[in-house]
Amino acid sequence: MKTGLLFFLIVSCSALNGSSAPAQGKYNYSYSDVSGNFRYQRDIRFIKKKLVTRTQILVPSAGSDRIVEKSVTVSQLGTVKAGRSRSFVVRPLASEFTVWLEGKKYSSRMQLDTAKKSMRVTLDSPDAKWKGQSFVPFPPGKLFCFFSQIPDCLYHNQILEKSLSSKRQSFDFYVVWDNYPYVQDQLTNVGKNLFSLATIKYDGSPKGRIRYILDVEDQVLLYQFTKNFELTGYSWISQGINLVKPGEEVKTEEE
């Protein structure tokens, strides 16, 4: 990934909303990690040529479910000139992330600053080390995806389709941790930076699902999709995290 970050003029491209695209709307999942079992919601919308993804992790209860983590991520959809043609691109613009830890609220807000070629990060928390504002420069590269938007971002960057067609080829991109810096404190060995270089490649089709293996920070995540690239779940093996459709299990081996 030697080419520099392109701060380009985005143009509209109706092809991004092709018939094979995963549908807009709200998706429900079961989520589990070392702390227990939860309900997970993903809401995907296209608003004024922007991809908006909202996620929530909730504790099921007899009354109103309690939110323990939520995020909103916004990326620009469009194309950029590449030689004599144009390539589809997704550019991270902004995010808001909130998590409640031991009853205390921790939040972060991010906003793309094109003049500084950086992400402006604003933190608010009970801890002094996680307060205030900073600017984090983008590393050299062209493809960037918010962590919460990885399925949507990779689809609209055509990486999922390219990887399916070229089964032995891997594709590089940068993960932008919209849950930064709290994810680095909650999880084990996920680095300490806002940006992490990642690699994804096709990894088989168990039970009619399309599976991809994602390597990031020397860890492995397995993502599974339908033939229309609707996310059916993922497994973050080393962290004990599983996201599945209600009543299903993530398959980590070919059956």
N, C-alpha and C positions, 0 to 999 in steps of 0.2 A: 504494500500500500504506500507507494512513493509519491503519488500525486497529492498536491496540497488540498486543503479544504476549500470547496468552491462556495462562495457566497453569491448565489446566482439569482437571476430574475425568474421566478416561478411563473409558468404559464398553464392555462387550463388544459386538461386532457380527459376527454370523456371516456377514453378506453380504460381508465382506472376503475370504472364502475361496470366492467364487463359482466356478462351473464354468469360466469363461473365464479365470480367473487363471493366471498362469504357475506351473508346478508347483514344489513344494519339491524340493530336491535339489542335486546338484553338477553344475555346468556347466563344460566345458573350452573354452578358446579359444586362438588363437594371438595373441601380442602382439608388436608391434614399435615401436621408437622409434629415435632417432638413434644409440643405443649398440648396437643389435643386435636379435636375435629371441629370444623367450622363450615360455614356456608360462604360461597364465593360468588360474586356477581361481576360480570363484564358487560358494559354497555358501550356499543360501538356506533358512532354517528359521523356523518359527513356534513359539515356546516360551513358554507361559504368556501368550498375547496380546501377545507381543513379536516384532517382526521382527528376526531376527539374520542378518546377512550377513557371511560370511568370504571374504576374497580373498587370493590368493597369486600372486606373480610368481616364476617359477622358471626357472633356467638348466638346460635339458635336458642330461643327461650319461648315460654308459653305466651308472653306478651309480645312487645316489640323487640325485635332482634337488636342486640347491642353491637355497634360498630367498633372494631378494634384496630382497623387499618383501612385507609381509603386513599385513592389517588385520582387525579385528573391529568391527563397528558394530551398535549395538542401539537400536531405536526402538520406542516404544509405539504399538500400533494401537488404534483405537477411534473414538468419535464425540464431537462437541461440539454443544451446542444452538445453533442458528442460527435465530432467530425462532420459528416454529411447527414447525420440523422439526429434524433433526439432520444434520450434515455429517460425512463421513468425514475423519479426520485421522491424521497420522503425526507423532509428536513425538520428535525425537532425544533419547536418554537418555545414552548413553555410547559411547566408542570406545577402541580401542587400536591404535596404528600403529607399525610398526617398519620401518626401511629400513637396509640396509648400504651404506655409501658408502666406497669404497677400503678395504674390510675392517673399517671401524669401524661400530659399532651406534649408531643414532639412534632414539629412541623418543618417543612422546607418548601421554598418556592424557587422556581428557576425561570429565567427569561433569556432568550437568545439576544446577545448584543453583537450585531453585525459589525459595528465600527471597531470593536475590540477583538473581534473574532473569538469571542469567549461566551461562556454561559455565566450569567449573573446568578449567584446562589445566595438566598436569604434564609437564615436559620433562626428558629425561635424554639426555645426549650427551657426546662428548669435548670439545665446545666450550663455553666458559663462557657464551657468549651464549644458548645453548639448554639452560639448566638452571633448575630451580626451578619454582615454581607461581605462576599468575596467574588472575584472574577476568576474563572478557571478557563485557561486557553484550550481551544480544541486541538487535539493532536492531528498530524497529517493524515488525511483520509477523505473518502467521499461518502461512505455509507455509515450512518449513525442511527441507532434505534433506541428509544426509551425502553427500559427493561419491561415495563408494564405493557408496552406496545409491540413487543417483538413479533408475535404472530401476524399482526396487521401490517407492521412496517416491512417485514420480509416479504409478505405477499405483494404489497404494492411496489416494492423495489424489484419485483419479478425474481427474487432469489429462490423462492420455494419452487417455482416452475422450472427455473434453470437447473436447480439441483436435481429435480426429479428427472429431467431430460438427460443430464450428464451425471449419472449416478456415482461415478468415482471421483468427481470433482468437488472440491470444497470451496467455500466462499467466505471471505473475510469481511467483517464489519466491526464497528465499535458499539458496545453497549453503553448507553448513558443511564446511570443508575438514578432514576427519579426518586428512589428511596434513600439516596445518599444524604448524610454519612451514616445514617442509623443502621442500614443493612450491614455495614462493615462491623458494627458493634454487636448486632444480634446474631449474625451467622459466623461460621468458621472459615478462615482462609479465603476470603473473597476480595483481598487486596484492600487498598486504602484510598483509591482514586475515584474521581467522578466518571472517568472513561476507562473502559476495559476492552482490549482487543479480543474479539471472539471469532470462532470459525464454525460454520454449519455445513452439514452434508447429509445427503439422503442415507437412510439406514434401514430400508426394508419396508414391507407392507403387510404387517401382521393383521389378520382378521379383517382385511379390506381397508385398513387405515394406512395413511401415509406417515411414516415415521422419519424424524430427523434427529441427528445427534448434534448438540451444541456444546462446544468446548469454550469455556471462559474461566480465566483465573485458575487453570489446571483442574477444573471441575467439569463434570458432565451433566447436562440436562437432556432429557429425551422428550421431544415434542411430538404429539400425534394429531393428525388432521383427517377430515373426511376427504373424498375426492374433489370436493369443491373448496378445499382449504379452510373449512370451518374447524376451529380448534376444538378437539375433544378432550385434551388433557396434556399434562406434562409431569415429569418426575425429575426432581433434583436429588439424585441418589445420595450424595454425601451428606446432604442436609436433612434427609428424611422427610422431604416435602413432596406431596403428591396432590395434583389437581386433576379431577376426573368428573365426567358426567355422573349425575346421581345414579347410584346402583352399579357403576362400572368400576373397573380396576385398570391402572396403567400397566401395560404389558412391557416388561423390560427385556424379554427374550422372544425370538421368533418361535411361533407355535405351529 
